[in-house]
Amino acid sequence: MAEHQVDAVVIGAGPGGYHAAIRLGQLGKKVICVDRDEVGGVCLNWGCIPTKALLHVGEIIRHIEHAGDIGLKVPKADVDRDGVAKFKTDVVNANVGGVKTLFKANGVEFLYGEASFKSPTEIAVKKKDGETDTIKAANVVVATGSAPIDVKAWPRDGEVIINSDDAVGVKRIPKNLLVIGGGVIGLEFATVYARMGAKVLVVEMMPQILTGTDVEIAKALGRILKKQGVEIMLDTKVGKIEKDGQTLHATLNGEGTGGKDETRDFDMALVAVGRRPVTDNLNLAAAGLTLDDKGFVAVDQQLRTKVPSVFAIGDVTGQPLLAHRAMKQGVIAAEVIAGDKSAAFDPVAVPNCVYTDPEVATVGLSEEEAKAKGYEVRVGKFPLAASGRARTMNESDGLIKLVGDAKSDVLLGMHIVAPQAESLIGEGVIALEMGATLEDIGLSVHPHPTLTESIMDAAEAAHGKAIHIVNPKPKAPAGAAK
């Protein structure tokens, strides 16, 4: 049993936690970062990084499958499951090792163990050897992240009924995979496993995949995924799942089954219905903290909880549950702890990326959200089929959509379905942060031939000035003579 005295303790070594710990170290603070699992948290070990490695494998498989379209004779990809798993693991280990090096370089001490509050300034850490250390800290940062939601009706066994943590392990490639949930996680794994040879059905209980995303963008992705062989049922629910050895008998009912019960057989089911904040073992009451009705910790713009010495960042603070949001919050919390009174987390825009193939990236308001907020919208769209650069890549499926305020012309949102969408969306983030107009984007000279010039074309289309598409005729004012 050991006792530590530090300026700050960070509970959780995920994206938010390690950013907070490293920045604290950079600012000269004595800091300990505690995690019951590995450095890097879910993101580096089971989420962002390994899934993107697997998606890259899938992207390569697709390129091989379509190599003949560009005059290349390439044998069909033979997926070596063990080799793919090793590639994923090597990527993870390299990233985790990098964070550990940064901890050491910045004077951050890492401690394995289960942390819980004894008081607002005292933390107990139960280590794997059974011993309990005590950390006394002037400030505490809660960065414990989130975990997959388990559904009692479909009990996870890690082999046949799995969650996203299991799926990233690629223990086997199923012949028939049921994905329950058409959100980001469900669609990404649907893409991964379909590319590696599985027949995939995605069942979503809501009327669209990627609920909350611009409807037109979600529909565009849905059409593309279906062309790629991923079956999608909307407005459909999964009822009973009965296990018969390695076979699952799943009952489906909804729009996808014509409103009737239909039983389909699968050899694996991925439950991807969302994530929940991880606060179970923190003993928050000892710190004087409570959770809201959704299980989140309330914070102000400086990431302080109602207890001044306790901060919270990342998924435990509510939607959106995104690594880059947690990262920025971690940096802000560290700067506030170090005495920066002006530091605050108040972004105009937080981008969201879905790493399907092609990818989806969005930032700001969707067309539906903008209208709901009372805006008269001006929309500019540019199909990827009209992009010269997209043609050179043998990519024609996709869409760039800009949503602006018709009165001020200010950009309200940018929405992309395209290869490299996760990089293209950066232009939308900067434009929103700077209050750019659609005209600003259209007037900016974009390099040719690139995918990014399609953003310029979409902005021009909003004003009926696009060169590479036939511009839609302006709508006649209401009541005008025809």
N, C-alpha and C positions, 0 to 999 in steps of 0.2 A: 504494500500500500504506500503510495507516494502522494505528496501534496505539492501542487504547483501554484505559483502566484504570477499572473500575467495581466497585461493591459486588456486583452480581449481573447475570448474563446469563440471559435466558429464551430457550430454543430452541423456537420454535413460537409462532405468534400466533393460535392457535385459542381456543376458549372458556376452556380452562384457562390457556393462556399469557398471554392478554391480561388475565385476572383477576389472575394472579400479578404481572405487570408493573405494572399500575395500582395494586394494593395496595402494592407495594414503593415506588412513587413517592409514594403517600400517606404512607407511613411514613418518608419522607425519604431513601430509598436512591437512589443513582445506578445506573440500570438501563438496559440495552440489551435490546430484544426483536428476535430474528432470525427471519426466515422466508423460505423460497425462493419462496413464492407470495404471496398477498395477505393483508393484515391480516384477521383473522376466521377464517382457516383453513377447513377443510371445512364446519364448521357454518354460518357466515355466507355462504359462497360457493357451496357445492355440496350442502349437507346440510339441516340444520334449517330455516333461514330460506327458501331458495327452494322447498323441497318444500312447506312450509306455505302459501306464496303460491299454488302450483299447486293444492293441496288446497282452498284457499278458493275458487278459480275453479270447481273441481269441485262444491263444495257449493252455490254459486250456481246452477250448471247444474241440479243436482238439484231445487232449489227451483223453478226455472222449469218444469221438466218436470212438477212436481206442483202447479203454481199453480192448475190447474183444480179441485183437490180443495177449495180454500178459496174458490172463487168468483171467481177471477181469470182473465181470458182474456189469456194472454201468448203471443206467437209462440215457436216453438221456438228455443232458443239457437243462434246461428250462430257457431261458434268461429273466431275470427281468431287463427290460430296465432302470427303475428308480434306481434299485440297482447298476447296472453297472455305470450309470451316477454319483451316489453318491460316489462310489469307486474312480472314476476318479477325482471328485471334492475334495475328502478328500486328495488324493495324491498331487494334485495341492496346496491346502491350506497349507499342511505340508511343502512343499518346499518353498513356498512364505514366510511363517512364519519364516523359517530358515534363509532366506536372510535378512529379516527385523531385526532379532536378531543379525546377523553379522554386519549389518549397525550400529546398536546401540553400539555393542561392540567395533567397530573400529572408532567411532566418525563421521560416515557419516550421514549428515542430508539429509532426503528425502523430496522432495517437489512435490506435485501433481500440474500439470499444463502444458500448451502448451508453449514450449520455442521457442524463436526466437532471432536472432542476432539484436542488435542495433549498435554494432561495434565489432571489433575482440575481445574485452575484456569486453563487456557489453551485458548481456542477459536479455530480458524481459520475464517474466513468467506470462501468463494469467491463473489465477486460476479458479476453478470451481465456486467460489462465485462471479466471475466477476471482482475481484480486480486484479491488475497487480503488481507483485513484480519485482524489478530490482536486478540483481546479477552482481557485478563487480568482475572479476576474472583474475588473471595473465595468466591462461591457460584454454582452453575450449576443451573438448573431445566430439566429435559428435559420438553418438552410437545409432542412431535411427532405425537401423534394416531395415526390409523389410516387405512387405505386399503382399497378393495374387493378381495376375494380374486379373482384371475383363475384360471380353470380351463383348463388346457392343451387339454382335449378340445373346448372351445368357445372358440377364439381370438377375442378381442375385436378388432373393426375400427372401433368407434366409430360405425358407421352401421347395420349390420344385426344384429350381435351386440354388445350394449352393456352397460355397467355403470351404476351409479347416477349417477356423475359425468356420463356422456353423457345419461342419461335426463332429467336436470334441465334440459338445454339445449333440450328440446322442438324438435329440428331438424325433426321431422315427426311426424304422428300416424298410426301404422300401422293397417291394417285388421284384422290379426290379430296379436296380441302374445302371445308365450310368456313367462311370468315363471317363472324357475327359482328356487324358494325361497319358502316361505310364511312368512317371518319379517316383522319390522317393515318393512324396506325394500321387500321384494317386494310386500307388501300395500298399502303406501302408494302405490307407483307403479301398482299394478293399479287402485286407486281413481281416481288421476289420469287415466290413459289411458282407462279405461272411461267415465269421465264425458265425456271429449272425443271419444268416438265409436268407440274401438277395441273389438274383440271380444277379450276377455282370457281366457287360460287360465293358472291358477297351478298349478304342479306342485311338490309337497312330498314329499320322500322319507320323512319321519317320519309317524306316525299322526295328528298334529294340526297345524294351523297354529299359529303362535306357540308353538313348543315351549318348555315351562317355565312358560307361563302357566296359570292355573287352567283345568282342562279344560272345565268348564261354560261359562266365559266365552269360551274359544276356540271352542267349538261354537256358542255364540250368535252370535258375529261371523260365523262361517262361514255360518250359515243366512241372515243378513242380506245378506252379500255375494252369495250365490247368488241371492237374491230380486232383487238389483240387476243381475243378469246376468253376474256374474263366475263363470266355471267354475273349480272347484277339484278337483284330484285329489290324494288323500292316499296315503301308502304307495306312491308311484309314483316311478320314476326316469327321468331323461332320458338316453338313450344317445347315439348318433351324431346330430350335426347337420350335414347336408350342404347347402352353399350352391349354389344354381342361379340365378346372376344375383342378383336381389333377392328370391328365394324361398328359404326355409329348409325343408328336409325333416327333421323331428325325429322320432326314434324314442323312443316311450314304452313303459314296461312296469311293471306293478304292479297294485295294487287298482283304480286308475282305468281300467285297460284289460282287466280280467278276467284278469290274469296273462299276457297275450299281448302280443307286440310289435305296436305300432300306430304307423303313421307319419302325422303331421299336418303340414300346411303352414302356415307363418307368414311374415310379411314383416319381423318383428323379434323378437329374443329378448333379454330382459333377464336377465343373470346376477346374482342377488342371493342368494348363498349365504353371506354373512358378510363380516367385515372382519378385517384383520390389523394388528398394531402396526407403525408405521413407525420403524424403527431402522437401516435398511440402511447409510446413509452417515455415521453418527455416529462411527464408530471408537471404540466404547465401550471396547475393550480398552485404549486409551491412558489412559482414566480409571480403569482398574482394575475395570471392570464387566463382568458376563456376563449372559446372558439365561436364563430358566428354560426348561423343555422345551416351553413353548407360545409362546416368543418374547417374554415380558413381562419388565419390570424389577421386581425385588422391592423393596418399600419398607416402612418401619415406619409407625406411626400419625402421625408427623410428616412423612411423605413423604420421609424420608431413605433413600437407598440405602445399601449397605454402605460407600460412600465418604462420610464425614461432610459434605464440602462440596458434594456432588452430590445434588440432589433430583429426583424424577420424579413427574409427575402425569398424570391423564387416562387415555386409552386404552392408553398404553404400560405401565400398571401392572396391567392385567387387567380382568376383567369386574366390573360391567356397563359396557359402552362407551357412556356417556351424557354429554352435554354438561354437564348440571347437576352431575353428580358431579365432572367435571373442574374446573368453575368453583369449587366449594367447596374442592376440593383445592388449587387455585391460590392461593386466599386464605389457607388454612392454611399452605402452604409459605412464602408471603411473610411471614407473621407470625412463623413460627419463625425465618426468616433474620434478621428484625428484632429477635430476642431474646426473643420471648414463649415461655417455657418450658412454659406450660400449653396452648398451642394443639395440637390433635390432631384428626385426622379419624377419627371413630368414630360414624357415624350409626346410629341404630336402624333407620331406614328410608330407602331411596332409591327414589322413585317411578319408574315407567316408563310412558310414554305412546305409543300407536300412533294416528297421525292419519289413520285411515280415516274413513269417514263412515257411521255414527256412529263416534266415537272409542272406544278402549279405554284405560283407565288402571288401573294396579294398584300396590299398595304392600304390603309385608309378605309373609307366607306365604300360598300358595294352600292350598286344602283338602287337596290331595294332599301338599304339603310338610309341612303341620302334622301330618297323620297319620303321615307317615314319621318325624317327629321325636318321636313318641310321645305327642302331645297327644290327648286326647279332645275332639273339636271340637264346637262349637255354631255352627250356621250360620243366618244370617238373610238372606232374599232378598226383593227387591221388584221386580216386573216394571214396566217403564216404561209398559206399557199401562194400569196402574192409577193413573198420575200425572195429576192434573188439569192441571198445567202442561204436561206432555208433550202432552196432547191439544190444548191451545191452540196448540201449535207444529206440530200435525199430525205428531207423532213418536210412534210406539207401539212401535217395536222397540228393545229394550234391557233391561238387567238391572243391578240393584245387588246385590252380594253381600258380606256381612261374614262373616268367619271368626273365631271366638273360642274361648278355652279354656273348656271346659264346667265345669271345676272352679273357676277364679278369675274367669271372665267377662271376662278381659282380652282386648281386641282383638288379634288376631294378623295379620289382613290385610284389606284392602279392595280390591274388584275391581269395575270399572264398565264397562259397555258402554252408551254414551249420548252424545247431543250434549253438548258442553262437558265431557266426562269429564276432560279435562286440567286443568280448573279445579276440578271437584268433588273430585278426589282430594286436594287440599290439606287437606281436613278429615281424611282418613285419615292423612296424614303427621303432622299435629299430634297427633292422637289416639294414634298409635303412639309418638311421641316422649315424650308425657306419661304413657303407661301407662294410658290411658283404658279403661274397661270398656264392654261393649255397653250396659249399663244407663245409663252416663254419656251416651252418644250419644243413646239413646232419651229420656232425661229432658230433654235440652237442647232449648229451644224454637227450632224452625227456622221461617223465614218462609214464608208461604203466599200464593199458589201459586208454588212454585219447584221446580226439579229437586233442589235440595239436601235438601228435606224427605224425598225418597225414601230418603236415607241414614238419617234418623231412623226411617222406616217399616221399613227393613230391620233396624235394630237392635231395634225393637219386635217384629218378626216372629220374631227369634231366641228371644224369650221367650213367643211365642204371644199377643202383645198388639197386633199391628198392627190398625189401624182400617180401612184402605182395601183390604185383601185378606182372603179367608177364611183364617184361620190353620190350618196343618196340624195334625192331631191329634198329640199327643205319643206317641212310640213306647212301647209297653208294655215293661216290664223283661223281660229274657231269662228264659224259663221260667215266665212268669206265665200263669195260666189264661185261656183265650180265651172 
